[in-house]
Amino acid sequence: MRASRLISLLLLLQTRGSMTAGELARELEVSERTVYRDVLALSAAGVPVYADRGRAGGYRLIGGYRTRLTGLTRDEAEALFLAGLPGPAGDMGLADAVAAAELKVVAALPPALRNAPARAGQRFHLDVPGWFRETAPPPRLAELARAVWGDRVVELRYRRGDREVTRQVHPYGLVLKSGVWYLVGRVGDNGRTYRVDRVTGVEVGEEHFERDESFDLAGHWREQAGSFLRTMLRAEVTVRLSPAGLRQLRHLVDAPFVYDEVVAGADEPDGQGWVVARLPVESVEVAYHQLLALGPEVEALDPPELRRLFTEAADRLRALYR
């Protein structure tokens, strides 16, 4: 436990240059007194840790000291290679950089751990694209990736319906969701999200934009994705579900929160275990096609249009199987 913490402290100083005892304590989730003892232990082991005095002081490594990754355990080394995404990285034009980085990490590992990438690759594979999708990357992805890395302003031509629009965008990041790439950026003061496969042209300018360092791409995407799904659910239907229908509904709704809300808001089960529930949906027609998969495990109650669609479907089925 302590050995792992000492390595973490050393790597923090190596990557950040200088840190106070308080900053180190927060990162390592220990007390400042523990940090003082750990620094003394590193010094006793020959690591050149220097303490700067004063209000702006802190700890730093002197003499350009660097450590090799000899402190990695086997689990850590194998997890490191699992963290890579060679497919998406290649789509963005970074395949050579990823391969070079992997070679350097392997070279830094002790001999006993150099089979870590092979072991991880033999046991786990991440297949990012969804089923029945083209796997070729969007044509403009590599250009956008370079603009994202360089914080370069881009002029984006984008297909919207049957017309093409042009926007000047500050490209903040790229997101891969279910095999589809999205560009997250700013247009003026507003956040925007674009499907990369609908981008018809990219002109990367010489101008750099000032990135908002507080921007959290993962948090922004979670919030936007949730908001987008909720804005789609503009209608509500009332249905009666059997126990089996309620279980199967989980696999038909577009977002996990929908199922959770349906279950939480459902009425008490009747004598046969059926429940009446309200379901947020994109439209009555979409609800009809989704719920039809439940067959006799669901009864449409409201609105009347949905009940009519189910009645007509039942009549057609009866005629087919008569």
C-alpha positions as CSV (number, residue, x, y, z in Angstrom):
1,M,0.0,0.0,0.0
2,R,2.7,2.5,1.0
3,A,5.0,1.4,-1.9
4,S,2.2,2.2,-4.3
5,R,1.6,5.6,-2.7
6,L,5.3,6.5,-2.9
7,I,5.3,5.7,-6.6
8,S,2.2,7.8,-7.1
9,L,3.8,10.7,-5.2
10,L,7.0,10.4,-7.3
11,L,5.0,10.3,-10.6
12,L,2.9,13.3,-9.6
13,L,6.1,15.4,-9.0
14,Q,7.6,14.1,-12.2
15,T,4.6,15.1,-14.3
16,R,3.5,18.3,-12.6
17,G,6.9,19.8,-11.7
18,S,6.1,21.3,-8.3
19,M,3.3,20.6,-5.8
20,T,2.7,21.7,-2.2
21,A,2.1,19.2,0.6
22,G,-1.6,20.1,0.6
23,E,-1.9,19.4,-3.1
24,L,-0.2,16.1,-2.8
25,A,-2.3,15.2,0.3
26,R,-5.5,15.9,-1.7
27,E,-4.3,13.9,-4.7
28,L,-3.2,10.9,-2.6
29,E,-6.1,11.2,-0.2
30,V,-3.8,11.2,2.9
31,S,-2.9,13.8,5.5
32,E,-0.1,16.3,5.0
33,R,1.8,14.6,7.8
34,T,1.8,11.4,5.8
35,V,3.1,13.3,2.8
36,Y,6.0,14.7,4.9
37,R,6.9,11.1,6.0
38,D,6.7,9.8,2.4
39,V,8.9,12.6,1.1
40,L,11.5,11.7,3.7
41,A,11.3,8.0,2.7
42,L,11.9,8.9,-1.0
43,S,14.9,11.1,0.0
44,A,16.3,8.3,2.1
45,A,16.0,6.0,-1.0
46,G,18.1,8.4,-3.1
47,V,15.3,10.2,-4.9
48,P,16.3,13.9,-5.2
49,V,13.2,15.6,-3.8
50,Y,13.8,19.2,-3.0
51,A,11.6,21.4,-0.7
52,D,11.1,25.1,-1.7
53,R,10.4,27.2,1.3
54,G,7.8,30.0,1.6
55,R,4.2,30.6,0.7
56,A,4.7,29.7,-3.0
57,G,7.0,26.7,-2.2
58,G,6.5,23.0,-2.5
59,Y,8.2,19.8,-3.4
60,R,9.9,19.2,-6.7
61,L,12.5,16.8,-8.3
62,I,15.9,18.3,-9.1
63,G,18.5,17.4,-11.7
64,G,15.9,16.3,-14.4
65,Y,15.3,13.1,-12.4
66,R,13.0,10.7,-14.2
67,T,11.8,7.2,-13.2
68,R,11.0,4.2,-15.4
69,L,7.7,2.4,-15.1
70,T,9.3,-0.4,-13.0
71,G,6.7,0.1,-10.2
72,L,3.8,-1.3,-12.3
73,T,2.2,-4.5,-11.2
74,R,1.1,-7.1,-13.8
75,D,-2.6,-6.1,-13.3
76,E,-1.7,-2.4,-13.8
77,A,0.4,-3.1,-16.9
78,E,-2.3,-5.2,-18.6
79,A,-5.0,-2.7,-17.7
80,L,-2.8,0.0,-19.3
81,F,-3.0,-1.8,-22.7
82,L,-6.7,-2.4,-22.3
83,A,-7.2,1.4,-22.0
84,G,-6.1,1.9,-25.6
85,L,-8.6,2.1,-28.5
86,P,-6.6,1.2,-31.6
87,G,-9.6,1.3,-33.9
88,P,-10.9,4.7,-33.1
89,A,-7.3,6.1,-32.8
90,G,-6.7,4.8,-36.3
91,D,-9.9,6.4,-37.6
92,M,-8.5,9.8,-36.3
93,G,-5.2,9.3,-38.1
94,L,-3.3,8.4,-34.9
95,A,-2.5,4.7,-35.5
96,D,1.3,5.3,-35.9
97,A,1.4,7.5,-32.8
98,V,-0.4,4.8,-30.8
99,A,1.9,2.1,-32.0
100,A,5.0,4.1,-31.2
101,A,3.7,5.0,-27.8
102,E,3.0,1.3,-27.1
103,L,6.5,0.3,-28.1
104,K,8.0,2.9,-25.7
105,V,5.8,1.8,-22.8
106,V,6.7,-1.9,-23.5
107,A,10.4,-0.9,-23.6
108,A,10.1,0.8,-20.2
109,L,8.5,-2.3,-18.6
110,P,10.6,-4.8,-16.7
111,P,11.2,-8.1,-18.7
112,A,8.7,-10.0,-16.6
113,L,5.8,-7.7,-17.7
114,R,6.6,-7.3,-21.4
115,N,4.0,-9.8,-22.5
116,A,1.3,-7.6,-21.0
117,P,0.0,-6.2,-24.3
118,A,-0.2,-9.7,-25.8
119,R,-2.0,-11.1,-22.8
120,A,-4.5,-8.3,-22.9
121,G,-5.0,-8.5,-26.6
122,Q,-5.6,-12.2,-26.5
123,R,-8.3,-12.0,-23.9
124,F,-10.2,-8.7,-24.6
125,H,-11.4,-7.0,-27.7
126,L,-13.5,-3.8,-28.0
127,D,-15.7,-3.8,-31.1
128,V,-17.0,-0.2,-31.1
129,P,-19.4,0.0,-34.1
130,G,-22.9,-1.2,-33.7
131,W,-24.3,-4.1,-35.6
132,F,-25.2,-3.7,-39.2
133,R,-23.2,-0.5,-39.6
134,E,-20.5,0.6,-42.0
135,T,-17.2,0.5,-40.2
136,A,-15.4,3.0,-42.5
137,P,-14.5,6.2,-40.6
138,P,-16.2,9.5,-41.8
139,P,-14.1,11.2,-44.5
140,R,-13.5,14.4,-42.5
141,L,-12.7,12.8,-39.2
142,A,-8.9,13.0,-39.4
143,E,-9.0,16.7,-40.3
144,L,-11.3,17.4,-37.4
145,A,-9.1,15.4,-35.0
146,R,-6.1,17.5,-36.0
147,A,-8.1,20.7,-35.4
148,V,-9.2,19.4,-32.0
149,W,-5.7,18.6,-31.0
150,G,-4.4,22.0,-32.2
151,D,-7.3,24.1,-30.8
152,R,-7.7,25.5,-34.3
153,V,-10.9,27.3,-35.5
154,V,-12.6,25.5,-38.3
155,E,-15.1,26.5,-41.0
156,L,-17.5,23.6,-41.1
157,R,-19.9,22.7,-44.0
158,Y,-22.6,20.5,-42.7
159,R,-25.5,18.7,-44.3
160,R,-28.8,19.6,-42.5
161,G,-31.8,17.9,-44.1
162,D,-31.8,18.8,-47.8
163,R,-29.6,21.9,-47.5
164,E,-26.0,22.6,-46.5
165,V,-25.0,25.2,-43.9
166,T,-21.6,26.7,-43.0
167,R,-20.5,27.5,-39.5
168,Q,-17.3,28.7,-37.8
169,V,-16.7,26.3,-35.0
170,H,-14.3,26.0,-32.1
171,P,-13.9,22.2,-32.0
172,Y,-13.6,21.1,-28.4
173,G,-13.7,17.4,-28.7
174,L,-14.8,14.2,-30.5
175,V,-17.1,11.5,-29.1
176,L,-17.7,8.0,-30.5
177,K,-21.2,6.7,-29.6
178,S,-22.5,3.4,-30.8
179,G,-20.2,3.5,-33.9
180,V,-21.1,7.1,-34.7
181,W,-18.6,10.0,-34.4
182,Y,-19.8,13.4,-33.1
183,L,-18.0,16.7,-32.9
184,V,-18.6,18.8,-29.8
185,G,-17.8,22.5,-30.2
186,R,-18.8,26.1,-29.7
187,V,-20.4,28.5,-32.2
188,G,-20.2,31.9,-30.6
189,D,-21.3,31.4,-27.0
190,N,-23.4,28.4,-27.8
191,G,-22.5,24.7,-27.5
192,R,-23.2,22.6,-30.6
193,T,-23.0,18.9,-31.5
194,Y,-22.5,17.7,-35.1
195,R,-22.5,14.2,-36.6
196,V,-19.2,13.9,-38.3
197,D,-20.6,11.8,-41.2
198,R,-22.8,14.7,-42.1
199,V,-19.8,17.1,-42.4
200,T,-19.2,17.8,-46.1
201,G,-16.2,20.1,-45.8
202,V,-13.6,21.3,-43.3
203,E,-11.3,24.2,-43.6
204,V,-8.8,24.4,-40.7
205,G,-7.7,28.0,-40.2
206,E,-4.5,29.4,-38.7
207,E,-6.4,31.0,-35.9
208,H,-6.3,29.3,-32.4
209,F,-9.1,29.6,-30.0
210,E,-8.9,29.9,-26.2
211,R,-10.1,26.7,-24.7
212,D,-12.3,26.9,-21.6
213,E,-10.1,24.8,-19.3
214,S,-13.1,24.0,-17.0
215,F,-14.9,22.3,-19.9
216,D,-15.5,18.6,-19.1
217,L,-16.1,16.7,-22.4
218,A,-17.4,13.5,-20.7
219,G,-19.7,15.4,-18.4
220,H,-21.0,17.7,-21.2
221,W,-21.7,14.7,-23.4
222,R,-23.7,12.9,-20.6
223,E,-25.8,16.0,-20.0
224,Q,-26.4,16.7,-23.6
225,A,-27.2,13.1,-24.4
226,G,-29.8,12.9,-21.6
227,S,-31.3,16.3,-22.6
228,F,-31.5,15.2,-26.2
229,L,-33.3,12.0,-25.4
230,R,-35.8,13.8,-23.1
231,T,-36.6,16.4,-25.8
232,M,-37.5,13.6,-28.2
233,L,-40.0,12.2,-25.8
234,R,-42.8,14.7,-26.5
235,A,-45.8,12.4,-26.0
236,E,-47.1,10.0,-23.4
237,V,-49.1,6.8,-23.6
238,T,-50.9,4.7,-21.0
239,V,-50.6,1.0,-21.2
240,R,-51.3,-2.1,-19.1
241,L,-48.4,-4.5,-18.8
242,S,-48.2,-8.1,-17.7
243,P,-45.2,-9.1,-15.4
244,A,-43.4,-10.5,-18.5
245,G,-44.3,-7.3,-20.5
246,L,-42.9,-5.1,-17.8
247,R,-39.6,-7.1,-17.8
248,Q,-39.3,-7.0,-21.6
249,L,-40.1,-3.3,-21.8
250,R,-36.5,-2.6,-20.6
251,H,-35.2,-3.8,-23.9
252,L,-37.5,-1.7,-26.0
253,V,-37.2,1.8,-24.6
254,D,-34.5,4.2,-25.9
255,A,-33.0,5.3,-22.6
256,P,-32.5,3.5,-19.2
257,F,-34.1,6.4,-17.3
258,V,-37.4,5.9,-19.2
259,Y,-37.7,2.3,-17.9
260,D,-36.8,3.4,-14.4
261,E,-39.4,6.2,-14.4
262,V,-42.1,3.8,-15.8
263,V,-41.5,1.3,-13.1
264,A,-41.4,3.9,-10.3
265,G,-44.7,5.5,-11.6
266,A,-46.6,2.3,-12.3
267,D,-49.8,1.6,-10.3
268,E,-50.0,-1.3,-7.9
269,P,-50.3,-4.7,-9.6
270,D,-53.8,-6.2,-10.0
271,G,-54.8,-9.7,-9.0
272,Q,-53.1,-11.1,-12.1
273,G,-49.9,-9.1,-11.6
274,W,-50.6,-6.6,-14.4
275,V,-49.8,-2.9,-13.9
276,V,-51.0,0.3,-15.5
277,A,-48.1,2.6,-16.4
278,R,-47.5,5.9,-18.2
279,L,-44.7,5.7,-20.9
280,P,-43.0,8.8,-22.4
281,V,-42.6,8.3,-26.1
282,E,-41.4,10.2,-29.2
283,S,-44.8,9.8,-30.8
284,V,-47.9,7.6,-30.8
285,E,-46.6,5.9,-34.0
286,V,-43.2,5.2,-32.6
287,A,-44.8,3.8,-29.4
288,Y,-47.0,1.5,-31.5
289,H,-44.0,0.0,-33.3
290,Q,-42.0,-0.4,-30.1
291,L,-44.9,-1.9,-28.0
292,L,-46.1,-4.2,-30.8
293,A,-43.0,-6.3,-30.0
294,L,-44.6,-7.2,-26.6
295,G,-47.6,-8.9,-28.3
296,P,-50.2,-10.1,-25.8
297,E,-48.1,-8.9,-22.9
298,V,-49.3,-5.3,-23.3
299,E,-52.7,-3.6,-23.7
300,A,-52.9,0.0,-25.0
301,L,-55.3,2.1,-23.0
302,D,-54.6,5.7,-24.0
303,P,-54.6,7.7,-26.3
304,P,-57.5,6.3,-28.4
305,E,-55.3,6.5,-31.5
306,L,-52.8,4.0,-30.0
307,R,-55.6,1.6,-29.0
308,R,-57.1,1.8,-32.5
309,L,-53.7,0.9,-34.1
310,F,-53.4,-2.1,-31.8
311,T,-57.0,-3.1,-32.6
312,E,-56.3,-3.0,-36.4
313,A,-53.1,-5.0,-35.9
314,A,-55.0,-7.6,-33.9
315,D,-57.7,-7.8,-36.7
316,R,-55.0,-8.3,-39.4
317,L,-53.3,-11.0,-37.3
318,R,-56.6,-12.8,-36.7
319,A,-57.3,-12.7,-40.5
320,L,-53.8,-14.1,-41.2
321,Y,-54.1,-17.0,-38.8
322,R,-57.8,-17.8,-39.2
